[in-house]
Amino acid sequence: MRYRWFRVLLVVFSLFFIRTSVRAQTGTLAVTTQNSAAQPQGAFQGSVSSGPPSSGPLSLSLDEALKRGLRYNLGAIDSQQGLRQAHGADIVALSPLMPNLSGYLHEIDQQIDLAAFGFKFKLPPSAGFSIPTIVGPFNYFDLRGSLTQKLADVQALRTFQSSRQERQAAEFSVQDAREVVVYVVTAGYLQVIAESARVDSAKVQVESAQAIYQQALDRFTSGVSARIDMTRSQVELQTQQQRLTSEQAAFAKQKIALARLIGLSPGQEINLTDTLPYAPLESLTLEQAIDLASRNRADLKAAEAQVHAAEFSRKAAVAERFPTLDFAADYGVIGINPATSHGTFSVEGQLRFPIWAGGQARGDIEQADARLQQRRAEYDDLRARVEADVRTAFLDLTAAAELVRVAQSQRALAQDELQQARDRFASGVADTVEVVQAQEVVSSSEQEYIASLNAHNLAKASIARAAGQAEKIMRDLLRSR
């Protein structure tokens, strides 16, 4: 009997140690997975409303959640508006290089005081006439159109080229925002699945605790066991019921959080239709993911476009020292009235060349060069970070797969121990201490299995995001066999 109790305690303490170790590793892995994919905050955690909630529950698959997220997520919408702003700035930068055509109509009624302009006429009286100092009033009209065109302006050309690169960077930023939305929505969907599994597990534990309590109550009623055994199993039942209540609240919160990501009302009841069970990743290797990331990461392309934009900005600053050539022409009719008007025109060419502007060009070059070096450094850093993201995500995946394997073994062992404890209690060779301990181990092993499975799926989602292919391969990676 003493040896049997020693063996039971040894098993319990071993499982407790494994559970604590797995919980610590799983928690660290979940944090690492989220950090490696740089889960965003702010705009990507909100959305615009898609309408009032429906009267009944909404069935929601992962594909439907992603479609809603790409349409209603605030981060995706903000990136689209940022692209529109960049497009507008591109048009503004092009306008100085385009012809400028304008027209006007002047109707003038005028009187001039020549003395006010310094004209003073003093003729001798013998001249027989005098020159008035007041001319007018007189009137005329002028209907005219004018054309201006820059024939050569290197600074304006370089500024436009820089703006065009900025617009391309904004286009890549929109693509990257879509990748982020896919990752965020997928992570939210996985969290809801995990909480749903925890709720189901808690319900099973409540049912098991209820059965054990009923067994202890029957034995106490028949006088076979002591009251303490019944009370102990009753407390365990209440503990499991409290856990179920807590998990149900967490499940509801996760569904609200998911609804906020995809434009649903927080009051909308949703039922997830995808379960996404455990499946090893075999369709993508580390080398393939690194190659995909280097060729397809939209944020990397945006950073490269920013470098090109900074290069053109520096060239524009240097071009401040270059001469410019402008052309201007106008044609119109002028006269007292349309019947007596006559056509007039002018054609003008102007060559400007800077001589000294107080060092402004030198200062602009210095600023533009500093921005260029900054953009290059950011691009080099991002290239290294892209590869680091992919490698980190694969390390997380490997660790998560091992945790799933350990959790599966722990789960099966805990179930066997609980069954043996219940059999011994039913046979009268053990009390409820052993049964309650076994129940706690089962509950913990179920939680660790759910956490490790969720961490594994999050790691696969992180790989898709790190490779810059979340929108294309996320569903395939999560459903890989």
C-alpha positions in Angstrom: 0.0 0.0 0.0 2.8 2.4 0.9 4.6 1.6 -2.4 1.3 2.2 -4.4 0.8 5.7 -2.8 4.5 6.5 -3.5 4.0 5.6 -7.2 0.8 7.7 -7.4 2.5 10.7 -5.9 5.4 10.3 -8.2 3.2 10.2 -11.3 1.2 13.2 -10.2 4.4 15.3 -9.5 5.9 14.2 -12.8 2.8 15.3 -14.7 2.7 18.5 -12.8 6.3 19.2 -13.8 5.6 18.4 -17.4 2.4 20.5 -17.4 4.3 23.5 -15.9 7.1 23.1 -18.4 4.8 22.8 -21.4 2.7 25.7 -20.2 5.8 28.0 -20.0 7.1 26.8 -23.4 3.7 27.3 -25.0 3.2 30.7 -23.5 6.7 31.7 -24.7 6.0 30.3 -28.1 2.8 32.1 -28.5 4.4 35.4 -27.6 7.3 34.7 -29.9 5.0 33.7 -32.8 3.1 37.0 -32.5 6.3 39.0 -32.2 7.9 37.4 -35.2 5.0 38.3 -37.4 4.9 41.8 -35.9 1.2 41.6 -35.1 0.0 45.2 -35.6 -2.1 47.3 -33.3 -4.2 50.4 -33.9 -6.0 50.6 -37.2 -5.7 46.9 -38.0 -7.6 46.1 -34.7 -10.6 48.0 -35.9 -13.1 48.1 -38.8 -16.0 50.0 -40.3 -19.4 48.6 -39.8 -20.9 46.4 -42.5 -24.4 46.9 -41.1 -26.7 46.0 -38.2 -26.5 42.5 -36.7 -28.7 39.8 -38.2 -31.5 38.3 -36.3 -29.9 34.8 -36.1 -26.4 33.4 -35.7 -24.0 34.0 -38.6 -22.1 31.0 -39.9 -18.6 32.2 -40.6 -15.8 30.2 -42.4 -12.2 31.4 -42.5 -12.6 32.3 -46.1 -15.6 34.5 -45.4 -13.9 36.1 -42.4 -10.9 37.0 -44.6 -13.1 38.5 -47.3 -14.9 40.6 -44.7 -11.6 41.7 -43.2 -10.1 42.8 -46.5 -13.2 44.8 -47.2 -14.0 46.4 -43.8 -10.8 46.3 -41.7 -9.7 49.9 -40.9 -6.1 49.2 -41.7 -7.0 48.1 -45.2 -9.2 51.2 -45.7 -6.6 53.6 -44.4 -4.0 52.1 -46.7 -6.3 52.6 -49.7 -6.9 56.3 -48.7 -3.1 56.7 -48.3 -2.7 55.5 -51.9 -5.3 58.0 -53.1 -3.3 60.8 -51.3 -0.1 59.6 -53.0 -1.8 59.6 -56.3 -3.0 63.1 -55.8 0.5 64.2 -54.8 1.8 62.6 -58.0 -0.7 64.6 -60.1 0.4 67.8 -58.3 4.1 67.0 -59.0 3.3 66.5 -62.7 1.4 69.7 -63.1 4.4 72.0 -63.4 5.7 70.0 -66.4 2.3 70.2 -68.2 1.1 73.1 -70.3 -0.8 75.8 -68.4 -3.6 77.3 -70.4 -5.8 80.1 -69.1 -8.0 82.9 -70.3 -9.5 86.2 -69.0 -11.8 89.0 -70.0 -11.0 92.5 -68.8 -13.4 95.4 -69.0 -11.6 98.6 -68.0 -13.0 102.1 -67.3 -10.0 104.3 -66.3 -8.9 107.9 -65.6 -5.3 108.8 -65.1 -3.7 111.7 -63.3 -0.4 112.3 -65.2 0.9 114.6 -62.5 0.8 111.7 -60.0 3.2 109.8 -62.2 5.6 112.8 -62.4 4.5 114.3 -65.7 4.4 118.1 -65.5 3.9 120.0 -68.8 4.6 123.8 -68.9 4.1 125.2 -72.4 4.6 128.9 -73.1 1.4 130.9 -73.7 2.4 131.5 -77.2 2.0 127.8 -78.0 -1.8 128.4 -78.2 -2.7 125.0 -76.5 -2.0 123.2 -73.2 -1.5 119.5 -72.3 -4.0 118.3 -69.7 -2.8 116.5 -66.6 -5.9 114.4 -66.4 -6.5 111.8 -69.1 -9.8 110.2 -69.4 -12.1 108.8 -68.5 -11.7 106.2 -71.2 -12.6 102.5 -71.4 -11.6 99.3 -73.3 -11.9 95.6 -73.1 -9.4 92.8 -73.5 -10.3 89.1 -74.2 -7.2 87.0 -74.1 -5.9 83.4 -73.7 -2.4 82.6 -72.5 -0.2 79.5 -72.6 2.8 78.8 -70.4 5.1 75.7 -70.7 8.3 74.6 -69.1 10.6 73.6 -71.8 13.5 72.5 -69.6 13.3 72.2 -65.8 15.3 69.3 -64.4 14.3 70.1 -60.8 10.6 69.7 -61.6 11.2 66.6 -63.6 13.2 64.9 -60.7 10.5 66.0 -58.2 7.8 64.3 -60.4 10.0 61.1 -60.6 10.4 61.1 -56.9 6.6 61.5 -56.4 6.0 58.6 -58.8 8.2 56.4 -56.7 6.3 57.5 -53.6 3.1 56.4 -55.3 4.5 53.0 -56.1 5.6 52.7 -52.5 2.0 53.5 -51.5 0.7 50.8 -53.8 3.1 48.2 -52.2 1.9 49.4 -48.8 -1.6 48.6 -49.8 -0.5 45.1 -50.7 1.3 44.8 -47.4 -1.7 46.1 -45.5 -3.8 43.3 -47.1 -1.2 40.8 -45.9 -1.4 42.2 -42.4 -5.2 42.0 -42.4 -5.1 38.4 -43.5 -2.7 37.5 -40.7 -4.7 39.5 -38.1 -8.0 38.0 -39.1 -6.6 34.5 -39.2 -5.0 34.9 -35.8 -8.3 36.1 -34.4 -10.2 33.2 -36.0 -7.7 30.8 -34.5 -8.1 32.3 -31.1 -11.9 31.8 -31.3 -11.4 28.2 -32.3 -9.0 27.7 -29.4 -11.5 29.2 -26.9 -14.3 27.1 -28.4 -12.1 24.0 -27.8 -11.4 25.1 -24.2 -15.2 25.5 -23.6 -15.9 22.0 -25.0 -13.1 20.6 -22.8 -14.4 22.4 -19.7 -17.9 21.0 -20.4 -16.4 17.5 -20.5 -14.5 18.1 -17.3 -17.8 19.3 -15.6 -19.6 16.1 -16.8 -16.7 14.0 -15.5 -16.7 15.8 -12.2 -20.4 15.4 -11.9 -20.2 11.7 -12.4 -17.4 11.3 -9.8 -19.4 13.4 -7.3 -22.5 11.3 -7.9 -20.3 8.2 -7.3 -18.9 9.6 -4.1 -22.4 10.7 -3.0 -23.8 7.2 -3.6 -20.9 5.6 -1.6 -21.4 8.1 1.3 -25.1 7.4 1.3 -24.6 3.7 1.5 -22.0 4.2 4.2 -19.1 2.9 2.2 -17.0 6.1 2.2 -16.5 9.1 4.5 -18.2 12.5 4.1 -14.8 14.1 3.3 -14.7 12.1 0.0 -18.1 13.4 -1.1 -17.2 17.0 0.0 -13.8 16.8 -1.9 -15.5 15.7 -5.1 -18.2 18.3 -4.7 -15.6 21.1 -4.4 -13.9 19.7 -7.5 -17.2 19.8 -9.4 -17.7 23.5 -8.4 -14.1 24.3 -9.5 -14.7 22.8 -12.9 -18.0 24.7 -13.2 -16.2 27.9 -12.4 -13.6 27.1 -15.1 -16.4 26.5 -17.5 -18.0 29.9 -16.7 -14.6 31.6 -17.2 -13.9 29.9 -20.5 -17.4 30.8 -21.8 -16.8 34.4 -21.0 -13.4 34.3 -22.7 -15.0 32.6 -25.7 -17.6 35.4 -26.0 -14.8 38.1 -25.8 -12.8 36.5 -28.5 -15.8 36.4 -30.8 -16.4 40.1 -30.1 -12.7 40.8 -30.9 -13.0 38.9 -34.2 -16.2 40.8 -35.1 -14.3 44.1 -34.6 -11.7 42.9 -37.1 -14.1 42.2 -39.9 -16.8 44.8 -39.7 -19.4 42.8 -37.8 -21.5 44.3 -35.0 -20.2 43.3 -31.5 -23.6 42.0 -30.8 -23.6 39.7 -33.9 -23.7 36.1 -32.8 -21.3 34.0 -35.0 -20.7 30.3 -35.4 -17.3 29.3 -36.8 -17.6 26.5 -39.4 -13.8 25.7 -39.8 -12.0 23.6 -37.1 -8.5 23.6 -38.6 -7.2 20.4 -36.8 -3.5 19.7 -36.4 -1.6 19.0 -39.6 2.2 19.0 -40.1 3.5 21.6 -42.6 5.0 19.7 -45.5 4.2 21.9 -48.5 6.8 24.6 -47.8 10.4 24.5 -46.8 12.5 27.1 -45.1 14.5 27.8 -48.2 11.4 28.2 -50.3 9.8 30.6 -47.8 13.0 32.8 -47.7 13.0 32.9 -51.5 9.3 33.8 -51.5 9.8 36.5 -48.9 12.8 38.1 -50.8 10.8 38.3 -54.0 7.3 39.0 -52.7 7.3 40.9 -49.4 5.3 44.1 -50.3 6.9 46.0 -47.4 10.3 45.3 -48.8 9.2 46.5 -52.2 7.8 49.6 -50.7 11.1 50.3 -48.9 12.9 49.9 -52.1 10.6 52.4 -53.8 11.2 54.8 -51.0 14.9 54.5 -51.6 14.4 55.4 -55.3 12.1 58.3 -54.3 14.9 59.6 -52.0 17.4 59.3 -54.9 15.2 61.4 -57.2 14.7 63.9 -54.4 18.4 64.4 -54.1 18.7 64.8 -57.8 16.0 67.4 -57.6 17.9 69.3 -55.0 21.1 69.2 -57.1 19.0 70.4 -60.1 18.3 73.7 -58.3 21.6 74.9 -59.7 20.6 74.1 -63.2 19.1 76.7 -65.6 15.4 76.6 -66.7 13.8 77.4 -70.0 10.2 78.6 -70.0 7.9 79.5 -72.9 4.9 81.8 -72.7 2.4 83.1 -75.3 -0.9 84.8 -75.4 -3.4 85.9 -78.0 -6.6 88.0 -77.7 -8.6 90.9 -79.0 -8.6 94.4 -77.5 -10.6 97.5 -78.3 -13.3 99.9 -77.2 -16.0 97.4 -78.0 -16.1 94.1 -80.0 -17.0 95.9 -83.2 -13.8 98.0 -83.1 -11.5 95.4 -81.5 -8.3 94.0 -83.0 -6.3 90.9 -82.4 -3.0 91.1 -80.5 -0.5 88.5 -79.4 2.8 88.0 -77.7 5.4 85.2 -77.7 8.1 85.0 -75.0 10.9 82.7 -74.2 12.8 83.0 -70.9 16.1 81.4 -69.8 16.8 81.5 -66.1 20.0 80.6 -64.5 20.8 80.8 -60.7 23.8 82.7 -59.6 23.4 82.9 -55.8 20.5 82.0 -53.6 22.1 82.2 -50.2 23.2 78.6 -50.1 19.6 77.2 -50.3 20.6 74.6 -52.9 23.5 73.3 -50.7 21.2 73.0 -47.7 18.5 71.2 -49.8 21.2 68.8 -51.1 22.4 68.1 -47.5 18.9 67.3 -46.3 18.0 65.2 -49.3 21.2 63.2 -49.0 20.5 62.6 -45.3 17.1 61.2 -46.1 18.6 59.0 -48.8 21.0 57.5 -46.4 18.2 56.9 -43.9 16.1 55.2 -46.5 19.0 53.0 -47.6 19.7 52.0 -44.0 16.0 51.2 -43.4 15.9 49.1 -46.5 19.0 47.1 -45.5 17.5 46.6 -42.1 14.2 45.4 -43.5 15.9 42.9 -45.8 17.6 41.3 -42.8 14.4 41.4 -40.8 12.4 39.7 -43.5 14.7 36.7 -43.4 14.7 36.8 -39.6 10.9 36.7 -39.6 10.9 33.6 -41.8 13.5 31.8 -39.8 11.8 32.7 -36.5 8.5 31.5 -37.7 9.9 28.1 -38.8 11.6 27.8 -35.4 8.3 28.5 -33.7 6.6 25.9 -36.0 9.2 23.2 -35.1 8.9 24.0 -31.4 5.1 24.0 -31.6 5.0 20.6 -33.4 7.1 19.1 -30.6 4.8 20.6 -28.0 1.8 19.1 -29.8 3.4 15.7 -29.7 4.2 16.0 -26.0 0.8 17.3 -25.2 -0.8 14.4 -27.0 1.1 11.9 -24.9 0.4 13.8 -21.7 -3.2 13.9 -22.6 -3.5 10.2 -23.1 -1.5 9.4 -19.9 -3.7 11.7 -17.9 -6.9 10.1 -19.1 -5.5 6.6 -18.2 -4.5 7.8 -14.8 -8.0 9.3 -14.2 -9.6 6.0 -15.2 -7.4 4.0 -13.0 -8.1 6.4 -10.1 -11.8 6.1 -10.6 -11.6 2.3 -10.7 -9.6 2.2 -7.5 -12.1 4.5 -5.8 -15.0 2.4 -7.0 -13.3 -0.7 -5.6 -12.8 1.0 -2.3 -9.0 0.8 -2.3 -8.5 4.6 -2.7 -10.2 7.8 -1.6 -11.1 10.9 -3.7 -7.7 12.6 -3.2 -6.2 10.5 -5.9 -9.3 11.0 -8.1 -9.3 14.8 -7.7 -5.6 15.0 -8.4 -6.1 13.0 -11.6 -9.0 15.2 -12.6 -6.8 18.3 -12.3 -4.1 16.7 -14.4 -6.6 15.8 -17.1 -7.9 19.4 -17.1 -4.4 20.8 -17.4 -3.4 18.4 -20.1 -6.4 19.3 -22.1 -5.6 23.0 -21.8 -2.0 22.4 -22.8 -3.0 20.4 -25.8 -5.3 23.1 -27.0 -2.7 25.8 -26.4 0.0 23.9 -28.3 -2.3 23.2 -31.2 -3.2 26.9 -31.4 0.5 27.9 -31.2 1.2 25.5 -34.1 -1.5 27.0 -36.3 -0.3 30.5 -35.3 3.2 29.6 -36.4 1.9 28.5 -39.8 0.0 31.7 -40.1 3.2 33.6 -39.2 5.1 31.7 -41.9 2.6 32.8 -44.5 2.8 36.4 -43.3 6.6 36.3 -43.2 6.9 34.9 -46.7 4.7 37.8 -48.0 2.1 35.3 -49.3 -0.5 35.4 -46.6 -3.3 36.2 -49.0 -2.4 33.4 -51.4 -1.2 30.5 -49.3 -2.7 31.1 -45.8 -5.6 28.7 -46.3 -3.4 26.0 -47.8 -0.9 26.1 -45.0 -3.5 25.8 -42.3 -5.2 22.9 -44.1 -2.0 21.2 -45.2 -1.7 17.4 -44.7 
